[in-house]
Amino acid sequence: MLENDLIDVPLDRLEADIASLARDIAMRMERWLALVAEFDRRGGARRSGFRSTAEWLAWRCGLSHRTALDHVRVARALVERPLIRACLASGELSYSKVRAISRAPACEDEAGLIGLARSATAGEVERVVRALRSAPSADVDVANAAYARRYVCWSWELDGSLSIRARMPAEDGAAFIEMIETAAAAIHRSPATTTDQAPARPPLGARRADALAEIAQSGSPRTQVVVHVDEAALACTATQTEDRAGATCEVEDGPAIPSESARRLACDAALVSAWHTGDGGIDYGRARRSVPAPLRTVLERRDRHCRFPGCDRRHDLHAHHIRHWAHGGATDKDNLVLLCRFHHRLVHEEGFTVHRERDGTLLFARPDRRPVPLVPLVREVQRRPRGQPVAA
């Protein structure tokens, strides 16, 4: 219906049509969230080179990152709350109300939340749920005693790993758990089946460790790391800690690392590389490898953020050599591209590649050589009868 055609439509008809379409939107939103939840469960975003479903959703569907995060959170919540999902599918509850009650603590009765949503406005539901999530804490003396016993300590194990123990007050502990669990869920999503293309997720403890490492790397200043390498190991294509000639790479006072990891670190970081010379001596650093401050400024002005498709991270960026310096690549702006820590690892340890065309266009590819387009193609959506399955 054209806009001019609406002028003569009775107000009652407008009201009825708006309400009817709102119901249709809620029903379609339930289908949308179900698809998002299944894609999230299968780990589709990770297999496409994105750190989270929300990041992929923002890129693929043109959403803001905040909106994408919200959709993914609600989609996950509805998997565990089928009654609420059914109310959305029937159009009985709006998405705004479902979004609000999906934030309620897990211990809250699902039927009771639905009753609240039916009898209150979306704004009122938001306020009630907010109160449920911020119930009064324990006695102040107990809280003060817990605060006085706070601590963090760590020790190095024989295998080079770090063991950490901590005690926090209740509110700080809850915030820490939420931070770790949210980051772990974003980094590792479970595929539907375990295949050669979709390996099984690491154990829960390992996923949490990855989350803590991601938070530490993203939120802390760049630190100096000394890496001892044999030039042959850095130049070879092996991914093991030792190649056939016995060349090794290792962190100073730490464990050995794969040569591919050493090449990633050597791209651009606040580090000192210890190069073993043939006569047994050590020559620290190569001016051609490190990215000087003026060139770094040029890269930041040109790239502005991580250049992997769909990633808009602006902090903790690494200057990646498209053709690695150890393989003859130059340290200049045409051979460098800014990547975040996550995607820098993808193009080194996980088989993704990046190539710059003569016109400056960046081409990213997955391990199976399928391209990752900078902007997804917009395909015409053909309408189909409701209930008809999507063709495989």
N, C-alpha and C positions, 0 to 999 in steps of 0.2 A: 504494500500500500504506500503510495507516494505521500510526502509530507503535506501537500496542498489538499489531498483527499481527506485529511483528518479534520479539516476545519469544520465540516458539516456533520461530523460524527457526534451523536449525543454524549454528554458527559458520563452518563451511566454506562454507556457502551465502552467508553474509554477505560473507565474504572474496572469493568468486568474483564476487558481484554488484558489490561495490565496484570490483574490478579491471576488470570489464566496463564499468561506467559510466565509469570513468576513461578507458578507451579511446574510448568514445563522446564524452566531453567533448573529448578531443584532436582527434577527427575533426571535431566541430562547430566547434571553435576555429579549425581551418584554414579552414573556410568563412567564419567570422566575419572572420578576418584578411584573406582575399581580398577580401571586400566592402569592408572598411575601406581596403585599399590602392587599390582602384578608385575609391572615393569621394574619397580623397586625391588620386589622380592627376588626376581631373576638376576639382579645385578646388571641390568642393561646399560646403565650409565657408565659404570666402571669399564665394561667391555668396549665402550665407544671412546674411552679416553677421558672421561669426566670423573671428578672426585666424588660427586654426589648426584642423586636423582634430581635434586632441586636445581643444581647448576645446569644439568642437561635440559631440564624442563624450561628454564629461563631462556636458554639458547635456542632450543628446537621450536618452542611455541610462542616466543616473543613476549614472555612475561617478565615483570620485574623480579629481582632475586627475592625480595621479601614475599611477594605473592607466591612464588614457586615454593619457597620454604613452607609457607602456610598450607598450601595444597598437599605437599608431601606429608606434613605432620598429621593433618586430618585424615588423609588416606590410610596412614598406618594405624591411627586410632580406631577407625571404623572396622578394620579387620577384626579387632577384639571386641567390638560392640555391634553385633548384628541387628539388634532391635532399633538402635538409632539409625543405622544404615538403611533399614527397611522404611523408616519414616521419611528419610530423605528421598528414597527411591519412589515412594508413593506421592511425593510432593506435599506431604502433611507438614513437614518442618522445612524451613528455609535453610540455605547453606549457612547463613550468619548464625542462626541458632545452633545448628549442628556443630559449627566451628567452636562456639562458646562452650557447649556442654562436653565436647571432646577434650577440653582442657581440665575437666573435673578430675579429682583424684580417683585412682583405679578402684578404691574401696567403696565409692559411691554407687548406690543402686541404679542400674540402667533405666528401669521403669520409672523410678522417681525423677530422674533427670528429664525424661521425656515428658512427664507430667508437668514439670516446671516450665519446659519450653513451650508446651501447648498453652499455658495459662499466662504467659508473660511476654513482654516485648523482647526483642533481641538485646536491647540495652540493659533491661532488667536482668535478663539471663546472664549477661556478662558480669554484672555487679555481684550477683549471687555466687557464681562460680569463682570469682576473684576472692570472695570472702571464704569460700571453702578451701581454697589453696593457701590462705594466709591465716590459718587458725592460730590461737594464742600458743606461745611456746611454753616450755616447762618453767618450773619455779626459777626465779631469778638467781637464787643461791646456787642451784644446781647448774645453771648456765654459766655463772661466774666461775664455779669450780672446774667445769669442763674447759673454759677458756684458759684458765691458769695451767692446765695440763697439756696445752697444745705443744707440738714439736714436729720437726722433720729431721730425719737423719738418713745417711746412706753409707754404703760400703762397697768396695770393688771386689768382685768374685774372681776366682782363679781363672775362669774362662774369658775374662775381660768385660763381662756384663756388670751393670750397676744395680745393686739392690737398694730399694727405698722403703722406709717405714715412716709413717706419719700419723698424727692424731690431731683432729680438728674439732672445734665446736660444732654443734648440730647444724646451724645454718650454713656455716662455711663448708662442712662436709657434704651437705645436700647440694650446694652450688657446685662443688668439685665433681660429685657423681654425675650431675646433670651435664656438666661440661664434657666430661670424659665419654659418657654414654652417647651424647649427641654427636660428638666428633667421631666416635667409633662407628656409629650407624651410618654416618655420611661417607666414611672411607671404605667400609666393608659392607656390601650388601650381598645376601645369599642368593646364588643362582638356583634355578628350579632343579637342575640335575647336575651331577658332577661329570664333566666330560673333559677331553683334552683341551677344548677351547674355553671351558668354564670350570677352573679348578675349585676345589672345596675351599671354603673360608677358613682362615686360621682359627685356633681356639679363642674363646672369649677373652682370656687373659692377654693373649697376643694382640687381639684387636684393640684392647684398651691401652696396651703399651704403644701401639702405633698412634693412637689418638693423642696420648700424652706427648709423644715425640713431635707430632705435627703442631700441637699447641706451643710447645717449647721453642720450636724452630720459627714459627710465625710471629711469636710475641716477644722474642728476645733479640738483643743486638747481635749483629753478625760477629762470630768469634773466630779466633785464629786457631787453625789446626795445622799441625806439622805432619806431612805424609811422606814417608820414605818409599821411593820407587826405583826400580830398575827401568831405565829408558826403554829397554826391549819389551818389558811388561806393559808399559804405558802405550807403546805403539802397536802392540799386537791386538788381535781381535778376540782373544780368549776372555771368558767371563769368570774363570776360576781364579783362585788366589795365586796359583803358580802355573806358569806355562811349561812347555816341554823342555825349555832350556834352563828351567829352575829360577827364572826371574820372578820376583815377588813384589807386592805392594803392601805396606802396613802403616797403620797409624802409630805415631811415636808413643811409646809406653802403652800401646794397645794392641788389639788383634790385627791379623792380616785381613785385607779386604780384596774383593775382586778387582781386576784391572779395569773393568768397565766402570766400577764405582770410583776408582781413582781418576779416570778420565772425566767423569761428571764433576768431581771436586775441582779438577784442574781447569775446568771451563772458566769459572769465575767465582771466587770466594775469598774471604779474608783468611788466607792460608799461606804457609811457607812450604814449598815443595823441596824436598831433599833429593837432589839428583845424584845417583851414584855414578862416578866416573870410572873409566876403565882401569885407572891406577889405584883405585880404592879410596880416592879422595871424594869430597862432597862439595858440590857447587850449588849454593842456595839461590833459587829464583831464576827466572828468565823474563826480561822486560817485555819480550814479544808476546808472552803468554798472558800476563796479567792485563786487566783492562784499566788504563789510567783514568783519573777523575774526569778530565775534559771529554774523553770518548764516552765515558759512562753517562755524562750529562746529555750528550748527543743522542745516545740510545734511549734514554728516558723521555726526552722530548719527542722522539720519533715514534716509539712503540707505546708509551704511556702506561701499558699494563702487560700482563702475560699475553703473548700472541697466540697461544693455543686457542683454537676455535671455541667460543663460548665462555672463555675464562677472562674475568675482568679484575683479577687480583692486581693490586698496585704496590703491595709491600712484599719484602723478602724475595725480590726478583733476582735471578741469576742471569748473567750474560753468557749465553750458550754459543760455542763455536759450531756453526753449521757443518763446516769441515774442520775436524779437530786439529788443534795446533800441532799435536804429535804426529799427525798425518800430513802436515804441510799446509794447514789452513792458516790464514793470516788473521791477526788481531786488528780488524778494521770493521767499520760499521756494516759493510756489505756481507761480511761473513759472521756477523753476530746478531742474535735475536734474544730478547728478554723473555724468560720463562720463569714461572713460579717454581717453588721447590718440588711440588707434586709432579708437574708436567716435565720438569727437567729430568726427573728420575725416569719418566715414561720413555723419553727419547734416548736414554742410555741403557738402563737395565731391563726395560720391558718391551723393547723391539719396535717402538714407534720411531718414525723418521720425519725429518723436515728438510725441505729443499727450497732454495730461493731461485725463482726464474729471473731471466735477464731484465724483465720489466719491474723487478722488485717484489712480485707476488710470492707469498709464502705458501708452499704446498706441504701439508701434513698427511701422513699415511699411517694406517694401523699396521700391526705386525703381519697381517695377511695381505698387505699392500693395497688394501682398499683405501681410497682417499677420505680424509675428514674435511668436508667443505667448510670454508670460513663462515658461510651463511647457508643454512639448509634450503633446498629447493621448495618453493611453495607449490603444492599440488592441489588441483581442483578437487574439492570434496563433493562426491556424488551422493545425493540423498538416496536413502534406501528405506523400505518399510520398517517400522519399529519392530525389533525382535529378530530381524534378519541378521545372521552372523556375518562377520567380516570375512572376506575371502582370504585364504591363507596365501 
